[in-house]
Every structure is written in structure tokens, then in C-alpha cells.
């Protein structure tokens, strides 16, 4: 039976196929010069965490230049992150991004659906209706996750344990170097809300030693197993690792294609059960997961 790529239900946007989001300090010319060589899917234009207060307006002008002329990114998308609306710079950031025609915006420290609606209303008042990455990094956003994820402009949730650890007064890491285990159920909550809304869900690389690439790979593989669709990072050597981890491998695709073909043949013939070549039953959830993997492989151009 010939292999083919099967259709699955579409999500709200193509951002479920994004694998990597890369952040470099927008005012660091040395690091910014490396951007064309970095094979990430999406690049932050960040005005928040990576910019000191005295240079916020300078950074805004640099970001606006890239929004108006994105050729530096060679066809990859940019993700503009303003400061929060309650800061002295937030409103000016959002209005400037809107008037520059921003198409993709990440909003930090979101606390509720009402706050998200305030943001999109301000953007709309200045002529913009961008897709939104809702950054989940406050207790309030966790409480309101389902409504936030279901908003029609949200295309991905991004889980941010760094700021959560501050607001919840927790150490970021446990004594053994693992991310504080209190975050595991909170991550599961974000993953569940994202998949219910058919949007992406992006984790962030946190590790005691960012130079330990084997450990970063292990953490990325764990995130994928737990349902995340992408990961953000700020260290260039992480990007190829994340791209590989969040792209279904050719071997995974082959197994999925064989499973789908076998299952569909059995259903077409009216037989009661489908079995793999080694005699294991193929359950309907195995079939649906195989179709989803094939669709993701197609979207990430690995199949």
C-alpha cells in the first residue's frame, strides 16, 4: 500500500508547526549580527526583559525598523514583545507596533482574558489585528488559561517559569538541578488548554548550565513528550537541537504512515481489529496520534 500524508483537523493557525523561537538582545549588535546564521522559525523583537529602562525608546526604534523591513530575517517571522501596558513604556510600544503593521505579538505577564482584550482593543484602534503569543508567567494567567487560549487572536501559549518563580516566591530549580517540580502540573495545565483551543504551546529552555547541550536536549525531549509543540531559547547552539527534537524524525514518520495505512485498510475491509506486523493491536487513539504526527511532519517539512 503506498504511503501518503493524511489530513487531520486544522488548528487556528500554522503556529502549531513552529518549533523554535529565538531571542537575542535587540541592542546587542554583536549577538544581533548572528541572526541570519541562526535557523530558528521565529525571532523575538523584544522590548521587555532584554532592554534596560534607559534604552527602551532606542530599542523600540530598532524593533520598528525590523517590522517595517523584515528582510534581515530572510523570510522567517518576527515576534514583537512590548512592555506590559502598566509600565511607562507599554502603551507607546503597543501603539507603535500597531502603526507599523505588526502581524505577530507576544504579550508578557498577562493576567486575565480582560487584560488580553484591553491589549487587542488598543491594537485594533491603531489598525492592527496581530496573532498573539500569550505568555503564561503570572498566577492570574494560569487561573484564566482556558479563556485566554480560546481567544480568536491567540495562536500560542508560552510558558514562562522564570517570572512565575518570582511571583510565586519559589526557587526556579530544585536542589538536583531539575526545574522546580511545582511547575510540572502547571505546564500540563498550559498544554491542556492549548490543545483544547488548537493553538501552539511553547516551552522555554531553562537549565543550570546552558552550555550542557546534552542536558538541554534531554529537557527539550521531555517537553515534547509532555505535549509542548515548540521551545524558545536565547543561546544559538540550542536552536538545531530544538529543531530536531520538535520535528518528527523520518523513522517516526515511517512508523506512523504504516500504522495509518494498516488501520485504514482494516476499516475499509470491515474487519473488527487492526494489528501491527508484530501482532500488537492498533487502537483508535494510536491511529489519531499517528495522523497528527504525520501532519506535523508535513508542516515542518520533514516528511
C-alpha positions in Angstrom: 0.0 0.0 0.0 1.6 3.4 -1.0 2.4 5.8 1.8 0.7 9.2 1.7 0.2 12.1 4.1 -3.2 12.1 5.6 -5.2 15.1 6.6 -6.0 16.0 10.2 -8.2 18.7 11.7 -6.6 22.1 11.2 -5.7 24.3 14.1 -6.4 28.0 14.5 -3.1 28.8 12.9 0.1 27.5 11.4 1.9 28.3 14.7 1.3 24.7 15.9 4.1 23.9 13.4 6.6 26.4 14.8 9.5 24.6 16.5 11.9 27.3 17.7 11.6 30.9 18.9 14.9 32.6 19.3 15.7 35.7 21.4 18.8 37.9 21.1 19.1 41.3 22.9 17.9 43.7 20.3 20.6 46.3 21.3 23.5 43.9 21.3 25.0 44.4 17.9 27.4 41.5 18.2 24.7 39.0 19.0 22.2 40.5 16.6 24.7 40.2 13.8 24.5 36.4 14.1 20.7 36.3 13.4 21.0 35.5 9.7 23.0 32.4 10.5 20.5 31.0 13.1 18.0 28.6 11.8 15.1 29.4 14.1 11.5 29.6 12.9 10.6 32.8 14.8 12.7 35.6 16.2 11.8 37.9 19.1 11.9 41.6 18.7 12.0 42.2 22.5 11.5 45.4 24.3 10.8 43.9 27.7 13.3 41.8 29.7 16.4 42.3 27.5 16.2 46.1 27.4 17.2 48.3 30.4 14.8 51.1 31.3 17.1 53.9 30.0 17.2 52.4 26.5 13.5 51.4 26.0 12.8 54.1 23.4 16.0 53.3 21.5 15.1 49.6 21.4 11.6 50.5 20.2 13.0 52.3 17.1 15.3 49.4 16.3 12.3 47.0 16.5 10.1 49.2 14.4 12.8 49.3 11.7 12.8 45.5 11.5 8.9 45.4 11.4 8.9 47.8 8.5 11.7 46.0 6.7 11.9 42.3 7.8 14.4 41.3 5.1 17.1 40.8 7.7 15.3 37.7 8.8 15.3 36.1 5.3 11.6 35.1 5.3 11.4 33.9 9.0 8.8 35.5 11.1 9.4 38.1 13.9 7.6 38.1 17.3 7.3 41.6 18.7 7.2 41.8 22.5 6.2 45.2 24.0 6.4 46.1 27.6 3.3 45.5 29.7 0.6 48.2 29.4 1.0 49.1 33.1 4.7 50.1 32.6 5.7 53.6 31.5 6.6 52.3 28.0 3.9 49.7 27.3 1.2 51.8 25.7 3.7 53.6 23.4 5.2 50.2 22.5 1.9 48.7 21.5 0.7 51.8 19.6 4.0 51.9 17.7 3.9 48.2 16.9 0.3 48.6 15.7 1.0 51.5 13.4 4.0 49.6 12.0 1.7 46.8 10.9 2.7 44.2 13.5 1.5 40.7 12.5 2.7 38.6 15.4 2.9 39.9 19.0 3.9 38.3 22.3 2.4 39.8 25.4 4.2 39.5 28.7 2.9 39.0 32.2 -0.7 38.5 31.0 -3.0 38.1 34.0 -6.5 37.6 32.5 -8.7 37.5 29.4 -9.9 41.0 30.2 -6.3 42.2 30.1 -5.8 40.5 26.7 -9.0 42.1 25.4 -7.6 45.5 26.5 -4.5 44.8 24.5 -6.3 43.8 21.3 -8.7 46.7 21.5 -5.7 49.1 21.7 -4.1 47.4 18.8 -7.3 47.5 16.7 -7.8 51.2 17.5 -4.5 51.7 15.7 -5.2 49.5 12.7 -3.7 46.1 13.8 -5.1 42.7 14.4 -2.0 40.6 15.0 -1.8 37.0 16.0 -0.8 36.8 19.7 1.5 34.6 21.8 0.1 34.8 25.3 3.0 34.5 27.8 1.8 32.5 30.8 4.0 33.8 33.6 1.7 35.0 36.3 -0.6 33.1 38.6 -3.6 35.0 37.2 -2.9 33.7 33.7 -2.9 30.2 35.0 -6.3 30.7 36.6 -7.7 32.1 33.3 -5.9 29.8 30.8 -8.8 28.2 29.1 -10.4 31.6 28.2 -7.1 33.1 27.2 -6.2 30.2 24.9 -9.6 30.3 23.2 -9.3 34.0 22.3 -9.5 34.2 18.4 -6.2 36.1 18.1 -4.2 33.8 20.4 -2.0 31.4 18.3 0.2 30.0 21.0 0.7 29.9 24.8 4.2 30.4 26.0 5.0 29.0 29.5 7.4 31.3 31.4 8.6 29.7 34.7 11.1 32.5 35.4 8.6 35.2 36.2 6.3 32.6 37.8 9.0 31.7 40.2 9.3 35.3 41.2 5.6 35.9 41.7 5.1 32.6 43.5 8.2 33.1 45.6 9.7 29.8 44.6 13.3 28.7 43.7 13.5 28.2 39.9 15.4 24.9 40.3 15.2 22.1 42.8 18.4 21.0 44.5 19.1 18.3 41.9 19.1 20.9 39.1 15.7 20.0 37.7 13.1 22.7 37.2 11.1 23.2 40.4 8.7 20.3 40.3 5.8 22.6 41.2 5.8 23.7 37.6 5.1 20.2 36.2 1.3 20.3 36.8 1.2 24.0 35.8 2.9 23.1 32.5 0.3 20.3 32.0 -2.4 22.8 32.6 -1.0 25.1 29.8 -0.6 22.2 27.4 -4.1 21.0 28.0 -5.6 24.5 27.4 -3.5 25.0 24.3 -4.5 21.7 22.7 -8.2 22.2 23.6 -8.0 25.5 21.7 -6.0 24.0 18.8 -3.1 26.5 19.3 0.6 26.0 19.8 2.2 25.8 23.2 5.8 26.9 23.7 8.2 26.0 26.5 11.4 27.9 27.3 14.8 26.4 27.8 15.8 26.7 31.5 18.9 24.8 32.7 21.5 25.3 35.3 24.2 25.2 32.6 23.1 26.4 29.2 26.4 25.1 27.7 25.5 21.5 28.6 23.9 20.6 25.3 23.1 17.0 26.2 21.1 18.3 29.2 19.3 20.8 27.1 18.4 18.1 24.6 17.1 15.9 27.5 14.9 18.8 28.7 13.6 19.5 25.2 12.7 15.9 24.7 10.9 15.9 28.0 8.9 19.0 26.9 7.9 17.4 23.6 6.8 14.2 25.5 4.7 16.4 27.7 2.8 17.9 24.8 4.7 21.2 24.0 4.9 22.0 20.3 7.9 24.3 20.4 10.6 25.8 22.6 12.1 29.2 23.0 15.8 29.9 23.7 18.5 32.6 23.6 21.7 30.5 23.1 22.4 29.8 19.4 23.7 26.2 19.9 20.3 25.3 21.3 18.4 26.0 18.0 19.5 23.0 16.0 18.8 20.8 19.0 15.3 22.2 19.4 14.6 22.0 15.6 15.5 18.3 15.7 13.6 17.4 18.8 10.4 19.2 17.7 10.5 17.8 14.1 9.2 14.2 13.8 12.1 12.0 12.6 11.9 10.1 9.3 11.7 6.9 11.3 8.8 8.2 13.3 7.0 9.2 10.1 7.5 5.8 8.5 6.1 4.0 11.6 3.1 6.4 11.6 2.4 6.0 7.9 2.5 2.2 8.2 0.1 2.3 11.2 -2.3 4.6 9.4 -2.3 2.6 6.2 -2.8 -0.7 8.2 -5.7 0.7 10.2 -7.5 2.3 7.3 -7.2 -0.9 5.3 -8.8 -3.0 8.1 -11.6 -0.4 8.5 -12.2 -0.4 4.7 -12.5 -4.2 4.7 -14.9 -4.3 7.6 -12.6 -6.3 9.9 -13.0 -5.9 13.6 -9.4 -5.3 14.7 -6.1 -3.9 13.2 -2.8 -5.4 14.2 0.8 -4.2 13.6 3.2 -6.6 11.9 4.4 -7.9 15.3 0.8 -8.6 16.4 0.1 -5.6 18.6 -3.4 -4.1 18.4 -3.8 -0.7 16.8 -6.3 1.3 18.9 -8.2 4.3 17.6 -6.1 6.7 19.7 -2.9 5.2 18.2 -4.4 5.9 14.7 -5.3 9.5 15.6 -1.9 10.3 17.1 -0.2 8.8 14.1 -2.2 11.1 11.8 -1.3 14.1 14.0 2.4 13.2 13.8 2.2 12.9 10.0 0.5 16.3 9.8 3.2 17.9 12.0 5.9 16.3 9.9 4.3 17.7 6.7 4.1 21.2 8.3 7.7 21.2 9.4 8.8 19.8 6.0 10.4 16.7 7.4 8.1 14.2 5.6 
